[in-house]
Amino acid sequence: MKIKTKLNLGVGLLFTMIIILVLVSGYYVFSIKKDTENILKANYNTLEYSRNMLLSLDEINTNEEKSIAVFETNLKYQIANITEVGEGKATTNLKENFNFLKNNRSDETVKSKIRQDIFEIMKVNMVAIKQKSDIAKRTAETANMWIAITGTLCFLIAFNLLVNLPNNIANPIKELTESIKEIANKNYSRRVDFMNHNEFGDLARSFNTMAKKLEEYHNSNLYKLSFEKKRLETLINNMHDPIIGLDNQGLILFVNDEALKIIGLKQEDVIGKSAITLALTNDLMKSLIVNDLQSNNQKALPMKIFADGKESYFEKENVTITIKPTGEDNEIAIGDVIILRNITVFKELDFAKTNFIATVSHELKTPISSIKLSLQLLENSQTGTMNEGQKQLIESIKEDSQRLLKITGELLELSQLETGNIQLNMEKSNPYKIVHYATEAVKVQAEQKQIELITEMDENLLYVKADTEKTAWVLINFLTNAITYSSEKSKIIVRLKTEKNTLVFQVIDAGRGIDSRYKAKVFDKYFQIPGSHKTGTGLGLAICKEFIEAQGGTIGVESELGLGSTFYFKLLSA
C-alpha cells in the first residue's frame, strides 16, 4: 500500500471518528437539554402555579378580591400548561370548584376540595418529574458510554498512527540516507533492500538503478577520462603561473585563476570564446594571445603587467600541443598552451645586479686609466732607464690593465643595454668601411699569430641602415674571437654579401669549432664553452647580440666540431 494511501486512510479515519465523537456528544447534550427543558416547562411551572393558588386560597379571607384575582390568573396558566395524564381531569375539577367558591366564598368544604385538586395536580407533576429525571439520567449514561467508545477508538487510531507512522517513514529514509553516504564515498556497490509496494519501494528501485549506472560509469573509461580531466583542471588552477589553453581554432578551452586575475575578466566571459574576439576589447588579452599566435612560437621578450597592485614581469611561453592519431605516423597540432612565468623576483635581482655592475665598472675605469697613465710615464726615458726584468713587469701590468679596461667597458656596455640607456645612431652606413675599420683594428693581433685576414665582398653593395660604431664593434668582437681560437698561420675570411633585402656580414675561421650542445648558448651572458681559454667575461657575444637585435637585425653561428665556425649577422639594406 502506498504511503500516501496509508496516511489518507489513517488520518481520514481519525478525522471521521472525531466528527462522530462531536456528533454523538452534541446529540446527547441536546437530548439532555431537551429533557431538562421539558421538566422545567411542563412540570416545574405547574408546581409553581399550584403553590401560588394554595397561597391565594389561604389569603382569600383576609384579602378577598386580590386573592381571587391571583388564583384566577394562575389557574389560567395551569389550564394552558396541562402536559401529563390525569392532570387535565384534576384541573377541570379545580376550575369547577373554583367557580363555585367564587359564589360561596366562606364554604370551607369547597376550599377543601380545591386543595385536594391542587395536591392531585402537584402529585401528577411530581411523578412526571421523577420519570423524566430517570429518562435524562439514562440519556446521560448512554451519552457517556458512546462518547467513551468513540473517544477510545479515536485514541487507538491516533496511538497507532503515532507508533507506526514515524517508523514507516523514518526507517526507509534513514536507510536511504546511509546508502547515499556510501555512494558519496564511491561505494557504488551499495543497494537499498526494502522493496515495499509504496513510494519508498519506487524510490529504492530508482536508487538501485542509479547506483548500478554509477558503478558501470565508475568502471568505464569515461569515468577515468572525466576524473583525469578534473584532476588536470585542479592542477592547472592551483599553479601560480597564469595559464591559458586554446584549441586549434583559437577558442579558449581553459584558463586558471592567475590568468583571470591579470586579464581582469571572469571565467564565464572567457571559456569557449574566441581569443581574437576577446582581443578586440582587451588589450592585455591581445598582447597575451594574438601576438603569441602570430609569433610562430618565437620566445617573446619579458612583458610588464600591472597585477596585484604592483608592476610584475612575465615571460611568455607558447607550447604547441600535438598528438599522433591512432594508425597514423604524423603528429597533428590540436591547440596551444600559453604559460606566463612570473619572473618579477628575478627581474628585480637582475636590475640590482645591473646597477651594481654599472657602478663598479664606472668606479674601476678611473683607477685603471691612472695605472695606464703611470705605465706610460714609466716607459718614458726621461723618468729613468729600466732593465729587462722591469720592462717585462711593466709589459705584464700593461696587458692586465688593458684586459681590465676591456672587461669594465663590456660591463658598462651591458648595463646600458639592460637598462635601455644605450643610444643608437642609426644612419646609412657604408658596409665596406665597416669591414675595413674592423680588419684594421685587429690587424696587429692577427700578425702576432701570423694569421691571414681575407676579405670577400660583393661589388656595388647597397648601404646598410645601422649604427656604424656599434656594428664595427660587433665585427671586431667576431674577429678577435676568431683570432683567439685559431691556430697560427691559419686563415680567417671576412665575407660580405647580399641576401634578399639584407646585407650579411660573416667571419669564417678554421678553428676547433663548437660542439652542437653549446651553439644555442654562445650568445648567453657569461657563458663560456667548457674547455676553452677563459680569457674574457663571456659578455662579448651577448653584447653583440643586443647591439644587432637593437638595430632590427639577426645574429647567429654555424659550426661543427673540428671544422671551424662561421659567425654572422644580418642588417637591413638602407
C-alpha positions in Angstrom: 0.0 0.0 0.0 1.2 3.5 -0.8 2.4 5.8 2.0 0.0 8.4 0.7 -2.9 5.9 0.9 -1.9 4.9 4.4 -1.7 8.5 5.5 -5.1 9.3 3.9 -6.8 6.3 5.5 -5.3 6.8 8.9 -5.8 10.5 9.1 -9.1 10.2 7.4 -10.4 7.6 9.8 -9.2 9.6 12.8 -10.9 12.7 11.4 -14.1 10.7 10.8 -14.1 9.3 14.4 -13.5 12.8 15.8 -16.5 14.1 13.7 -18.6 11.1 15.0 -17.5 11.9 18.6 -18.5 15.5 18.1 -21.9 14.5 16.6 -22.7 11.9 19.4 -21.7 14.4 22.1 -23.8 17.1 20.5 -26.8 14.8 20.1 -26.8 13.6 23.7 -26.1 17.0 25.1 -29.1 18.3 23.1 -31.3 15.3 24.3 -30.3 16.0 27.9 -31.0 19.7 27.4 -34.4 18.9 25.9 -35.4 16.6 28.8 -34.4 19.3 31.3 -36.3 22.0 29.5 -39.3 19.7 29.4 -39.2 19.2 33.1 -38.8 22.9 33.7 -41.6 23.9 31.3 -44.1 21.2 31.8 -43.8 20.3 35.5 -41.9 22.9 37.4 -44.2 25.6 36.2 -47.2 23.6 37.2 -45.8 23.2 40.7 -45.2 26.9 40.8 -48.8 27.7 39.7 -50.1 25.2 42.3 -48.1 26.8 45.1 -49.4 30.3 44.1 -53.0 29.0 44.1 -52.6 27.5 47.5 -51.3 30.7 48.9 -54.1 32.7 47.3 -56.6 30.2 48.7 -55.2 30.7 52.2 -55.5 34.5 51.9 -59.0 34.6 50.5 -60.5 35.5 53.9 -58.2 38.5 54.5 -57.8 40.0 51.0 -60.6 38.5 49.1 -60.6 40.4 45.7 -56.8 40.2 45.3 -56.5 36.6 46.2 -59.4 35.7 43.8 -57.6 37.5 41.0 -54.2 35.8 41.7 -55.8 32.4 41.9 -57.7 33.0 38.7 -54.6 34.1 36.9 -52.5 31.0 38.0 -55.5 28.8 37.1 -55.5 30.1 33.6 -51.7 29.4 33.3 -52.3 25.9 34.6 -55.1 25.2 32.1 -52.6 26.3 29.4 -49.9 24.0 30.8 -51.6 20.6 31.0 -49.0 18.0 29.9 -49.4 14.9 32.0 -52.0 12.1 32.1 -54.7 12.8 34.8 -53.6 16.4 35.1 -56.4 17.6 32.8 -59.2 15.9 34.9 -57.8 17.3 38.1 -57.5 20.8 36.5 -61.2 20.6 35.3 -62.4 19.7 38.8 -60.3 22.6 40.2 -61.9 25.0 37.8 -65.4 23.9 38.7 -64.8 24.1 42.4 -63.1 27.5 42.0 -66.2 28.8 40.1 -68.4 27.5 42.9 -66.1 29.1 45.5 -66.4 32.5 43.9 -70.1 32.4 44.7 -69.7 30.8 48.2 -66.5 32.2 49.5 -67.0 31.1 53.0 -67.6 27.5 52.2 -64.8 25.6 53.7 -65.9 22.3 52.1 -65.3 23.8 48.7 -61.9 25.1 49.7 -61.0 21.6 51.0 -61.9 20.1 47.6 -59.9 22.8 45.8 -56.9 21.9 47.9 -57.3 18.3 47.1 -57.4 19.1 43.3 -54.3 21.2 43.6 -52.5 18.5 45.5 -53.6 16.0 42.9 -52.1 18.2 40.1 -48.9 18.5 42.1 -48.7 14.8 42.7 -49.1 14.0 39.0 -46.3 16.5 38.1 -44.0 15.2 40.8 -44.4 11.7 39.5 -43.8 13.1 36.0 -40.6 14.9 37.2 -39.3 11.7 38.7 -39.9 9.8 35.5 -38.4 12.5 33.3 -35.4 12.7 35.6 -34.9 8.9 35.2 -35.1 9.4 31.4 -32.5 12.2 31.5 -30.2 10.1 33.7 -30.4 7.2 31.2 -29.7 9.6 28.4 -26.6 10.9 30.2 -25.4 7.4 30.9 -25.9 6.4 27.2 -24.1 9.6 26.1 -21.2 8.8 28.4 -21.0 5.3 27.0 -21.0 6.3 23.3 -18.6 9.2 24.0 -16.2 6.9 25.8 -16.4 4.3 23.0 -15.9 6.9 20.3 -13.1 8.6 22.2 -11.4 5.2 22.8 -11.5 4.5 19.1 -10.0 7.9 18.3 -7.3 7.3 20.9 -6.5 3.9 19.5 -6.3 5.2 15.9 -4.1 8.1 17.0 -1.9 5.9 19.1 -1.5 3.5 16.2 -0.5 6.4 13.9 1.9 7.8 16.5 3.6 4.4 16.9 3.7 3.1 13.4 3.7 6.1 11.0 7.0 7.7 12.1 8.8 4.3 11.8 7.2 3.6 8.5 8.5 6.9 7.2 11.8 7.4 9.1 13.3 3.9 8.8 13.4 3.9 5.0 14.6 7.5 4.9 17.4 6.5 7.4 18.4 3.5 5.3 18.3 5.6 2.1 20.5 8.3 3.8 23.1 5.7 4.8 23.1 4.4 1.3 23.6 7.9 -0.2 26.5 8.4 2.1 28.1 5.2 0.9 27.5 6.3 -2.7 29.2 9.7 -1.9 32.2 7.7 -0.6 32.4 5.9 -4.0 30.9 2.6 -2.7 28.8 2.2 -5.8 28.0 -1.4 -5.0 25.7 -0.4 -2.1 22.0 -1.1 -2.7 18.8 -0.3 -0.8 17.0 -3.5 0.3 13.4 -2.5 1.1 11.1 -3.4 -1.7 7.6 -2.5 -0.5 4.9 -1.5 -3.0 4.9 2.1 -1.9 6.7 5.3 -2.7 9.8 4.1 -0.8 9.8 1.0 -2.8 9.7 3.1 -6.0 12.5 5.3 -4.6 14.6 2.3 -3.7 14.3 0.8 -7.1 15.2 4.1 -8.7 18.1 4.5 -6.3 19.4 1.0 -7.0 19.2 1.7 -10.8 21.2 4.9 -10.3 23.8 3.1 -8.1 24.2 0.5 -10.8 24.7 3.0 -13.5 27.2 4.9 -11.4 29.0 1.7 -10.8 29.1 1.0 -14.5 30.2 4.6 -15.2 32.9 4.3 -12.5 34.3 1.2 -14.0 34.2 2.7 -17.5 36.9 4.6 -19.4 34.6 7.6 -19.5 34.9 8.0 -15.7 38.6 7.7 -15.9 38.8 10.4 -18.5 36.5 12.6 -16.6 38.5 12.1 -13.4 41.8 12.8 -15.2 40.2 15.9 -16.7 39.1 17.2 -13.3 42.5 16.4 -11.8 44.2 18.3 -14.6 41.9 21.3 -14.2 42.6 21.3 -10.5 46.4 21.1 -11.1 46.3 23.9 -13.6 44.1 26.1 -11.4 46.5 25.6 -8.4 49.5 26.7 -10.4 50.9 30.1 -9.5 51.8 30.9 -13.2 49.0 32.2 -15.4 48.0 29.6 -18.0 45.6 29.8 -21.0 44.7 26.9 -23.2 43.4 27.2 -26.8 42.3 24.8 -29.4 43.5 24.8 -33.0 40.6 27.2 -33.9 41.8 29.8 -31.3 38.9 29.1 -28.9 39.9 29.3 -25.2 39.4 25.9 -23.6 40.7 26.6 -20.1 42.1 29.5 -18.0 43.3 29.4 -14.4 42.6 32.0 -11.7 46.0 33.6 -12.0 45.4 34.3 -15.7 41.9 35.7 -15.0 43.4 38.0 -12.3 45.8 39.7 -14.8 43.3 39.7 -17.6 40.6 41.2 -15.5 37.8 39.1 -16.8 35.5 36.4 -15.3 35.8 32.7 -16.3 32.3 32.7 -17.9 33.4 35.6 -20.1 36.5 33.7 -21.4 35.8 30.0 -21.6 34.6 29.0 -25.1 35.2 32.5 -26.6 37.5 33.3 -29.5 40.8 34.7 -28.5 40.7 37.1 -31.5 37.2 38.4 -30.4 38.4 39.0 -26.8 41.5 40.8 -28.1 39.3 43.4 -29.7 38.1 44.7 -26.3 41.0 43.6 -24.1 44.5 45.0 -24.9 46.2 42.7 -22.4 44.5 39.7 -24.0 45.7 40.9 -27.3 49.3 41.1 -26.2 49.0 37.7 -24.5 47.2 35.6 -27.1 47.0 37.2 -30.5 50.7 38.2 -30.6 51.6 34.7 -29.5 49.5 33.1 -32.2 51.3 35.3 -34.7 54.8 34.8 -33.4 55.5 31.4 -34.9 56.5 30.0 -31.5 59.3 32.5 -31.1 60.3 33.2 -27.5 58.8 36.5 -26.6 60.6 39.2 -24.5 59.5 39.6 -20.9 56.4 41.7 -20.6 55.5 44.1 -17.9 51.9 43.8 -16.4 50.3 45.7 -13.6 48.9 43.0 -11.3 48.2 42.7 -7.6 48.7 46.4 -7.1 52.3 46.4 -8.5 54.2 46.0 -11.7 55.1 42.4 -12.4 57.3 40.9 -15.1 56.2 37.8 -17.0 57.9 35.6 -19.6 55.6 34.2 -22.2 56.0 30.7 -23.4 53.8 29.3 -26.1 53.6 25.4 -26.1 52.1 23.7 -29.1 50.2 20.6 -28.2 50.4 17.8 -30.7 49.1 14.2 -30.8 49.6 11.2 -33.0 46.2 9.8 -34.1 45.8 6.1 -33.9 47.0 4.4 -37.0 48.8 7.4 -38.4 52.5 8.3 -38.5 52.4 12.1 -38.4 51.5 14.2 -35.5 48.9 16.9 -35.7 48.5 20.1 -33.7 45.4 20.3 -31.5 46.0 23.6 -29.7 48.3 25.8 -27.8 49.0 26.4 -24.1 50.2 29.9 -23.2 52.2 30.0 -20.0 53.2 33.2 -18.3 56.1 32.6 -15.9 56.3 35.3 -13.2 59.9 36.5 -13.3 59.4 39.6 -11.2 61.8 38.5 -8.5 64.5 37.5 -11.0 64.0 40.8 -12.9 64.4 42.8 -9.7 67.6 40.9 -8.9 68.8 41.5 -12.4 68.1 45.2 -12.1 70.1 45.2 -8.8 72.9 43.3 -10.5 73.0 45.6 -13.5 73.1 48.7 -11.3 75.8 47.2 -9.2 77.9 46.2 -12.2 77.4 49.6 -13.8 78.5 51.3 -10.6 81.5 49.1 -10.1 82.6 49.3 -13.7 82.4 53.1 -13.7 84.4 53.3 -10.5 87.1 50.9 -11.9 87.7 52.9 -15.1 89.3 55.8 -13.3 92.0 53.8 -11.4 92.7 51.7 -14.4 93.2 54.8 -16.5 95.5 56.1 -13.8 97.5 52.9 -13.9 97.9 53.1 -17.7 99.0 56.7 -17.4 101.6 55.8 -14.8 102.9 53.0 -17.1 103.3 55.4 -19.9 105.3 57.7 -17.6 107.5 54.8 -16.5 108.1 53.8 -20.2 109.3 57.4 -20.9 113.1 57.5 -21.0 113.1 60.9 -19.2 111.9 59.2 -16.0 114.9 56.9 -15.9 116.2 53.7 -17.5 114.9 50.2 -16.7 116.4 46.8 -17.0 114.9 43.9 -18.9 113.1 42.5 -15.9 111.5 45.8 -15.1 110.4 46.2 -18.7 108.8 42.7 -18.6 106.9 43.6 -15.4 105.6 46.8 -16.9 104.5 45.0 -20.1 102.6 42.4 -18.0 101.0 45.2 -16.0 100.0 47.0 -19.2 98.4 43.8 -20.6 96.5 43.2 -17.4 95.3 46.8 -17.2 94.3 46.7 -20.8 92.3 43.5 -20.1 90.7 45.1 -17.1 89.7 48.1 -19.1 88.2 45.9 -21.8 86.2 44.0 -19.2 84.9 47.1 -17.5 84.0 48.6 -20.9 82.0 45.4 -21.7 80.2 45.5 -18.3 79.3 49.2 -18.9 78.0 48.4 -22.4 76.0 45.5 -21.0 74.5 47.6 -18.1 73.5 50.3 -20.6 71.8 47.7 -22.8 69.9 46.1 -19.9 68.6 49.4 -18.5 67.7 50.6 -22.0 70.1 53.6 -21.8 72.0 52.6 -25.0 71.9 55.2 -27.7 71.9 54.1 -31.3 73.0 56.4 -34.1 71.1 54.8 -36.9 72.2 56.1 -40.4 73.1 55.0 -43.9 76.4 53.3 -43.4 79.0 52.1 -45.9 79.4 48.3 -45.3 82.9 48.4 -46.9 84.1 51.0 -44.5 82.7 48.9 -41.5 84.7 45.9 -42.7 87.8 47.9 -43.4 87.7 49.5 -39.9 87.2 46.2 -38.2 90.0 44.4 -40.0 92.4 47.3 -39.4 91.6 47.2 -35.7 92.6 43.5 -35.3 95.4 43.6 -37.9 98.3 43.7 -35.4 96.7 40.9 -33.2 96.4 38.7 -36.4 100.0 39.4 -37.4 101.2 38.3 -34.0 99.9 34.8 -34.8 100.7 35.1 -38.5 97.0 34.7 -39.4 96.0 35.9 -42.8 92.8 38.1 -42.9 91.0 37.6 -46.2 88.0 39.8 -47.3 85.5 38.6 -49.8 83.0 41.3 -50.6 80.5 41.5 -53.4 80.7 44.6 -55.6 78.2 47.5 -55.7 76.6 46.6 -52.4 73.9 48.9 -51.0 74.4 50.9 -47.9 73.2 49.4 -44.7 70.9 51.1 -42.1 72.9 50.7 -38.9 74.9 52.3 -36.1 78.4 52.3 -37.7 80.3 52.3 -34.4 78.2 49.5 -32.8 78.3 47.4 -35.9 82.0 47.7 -36.3 82.3 46.7 -32.6 80.4 43.5 -33.2 82.6 42.7 -36.2 85.7 43.4 -34.2 84.5 41.1 -31.5 83.9 38.3 -34.0 87.4 38.8 -35.5 89.0 38.9 -32.0 87.4 35.6 -31.0 88.3 34.0 -34.4 92.0 35.0 -33.9 92.0 33.8 -30.3 90.7 30.3 -31.1 92.5 29.9 -34.5 95.9 28.2 -34.8 99.0 30.1 -36.0 99.5 30.6 -39.8 95.8 30.0 -40.4 93.3 32.0 -42.4 90.2 34.0 -41.4 87.7 35.1 -44.0 85.6 38.2 -43.7 82.7 37.8 -46.2 80.2 40.5 -47.1 77.3 39.6 -49.4 73.7 40.4 -50.2 70.8 38.1 -49.2 67.4 39.3 -50.3 67.0 42.8 -48.8 69.7 42.3 -46.2 73.4 42.5 -46.0 75.2 39.6 -44.4 78.5 40.0 -42.5 80.4 36.7 -42.0 83.6 35.8 -40.1 84.8 32.3 -41.0 87.6 30.6 -39.2 89.2 27.2 -39.3 89.4 26.8 -35.5 88.3 23.9 -33.3 84.6 24.6 -33.9 81.7 24.5 -31.4 80.0 21.4 -30.1 76.3 21.3 -31.1 75.4 21.2 -27.4 76.7 24.7 -26.9 75.7 26.5 -30.1 72.4 27.7 -28.7 74.2 29.2 -25.6 77.2 31.1 -27.1 75.2 34.3 -27.1 74.0 34.0 -23.5 75.5 36.2 -20.8 78.6 35.0 -19.0 78.6 31.7 -21.0 82.0 30.3 -22.0 82.5 27.0 -23.8 83.8 24.3 -21.5 87.5 23.6 -22.2 88.2 26.9 -23.9 90.6 29.6 -22.7 88.7 31.7 -20.3 90.4 35.0 -21.2 87.2 37.1 -21.1 84.0 37.6 -19.2 81.6 35.8 -21.5 79.8 39.0 -22.3 81.2 39.9 -25.7 78.8 37.8 -27.8 75.9 38.7 -25.6 76.6 42.4 -26.2 76.9 41.7 -29.9 73.5 40.0 -29.9 71.9 43.0 -28.1 73.6 45.5 -30.5 72.4 43.7 -33.6 68.9 43.0 -32.4 68.5 46.6 -31.3 69.2 47.6 -34.9 66.5 45.2 -36.2 68.9 42.6 -37.4 69.6 38.9 -36.6 72.7 37.2 -35.4 73.8 33.5 -35.4 76.6 30.9 -35.7 77.2 27.9 -37.9 79.7 25.5 -36.6 80.8 21.8 -36.4 83.3 20.4 -34.0 86.8 20.3 -35.7 85.6 22.1 -38.8 85.7 25.7 -37.7 82.9 28.3 -37.1 81.1 30.9 -39.1 79.7 33.8 -37.0 77.3 36.1 -38.9 74.8 38.9 -38.6 72.3 40.4 -41.0 71.2 44.0 -41.3 68.6 45.6 -43.5 69.7 47.5 -46.5 69.1 51.2 -46.5 
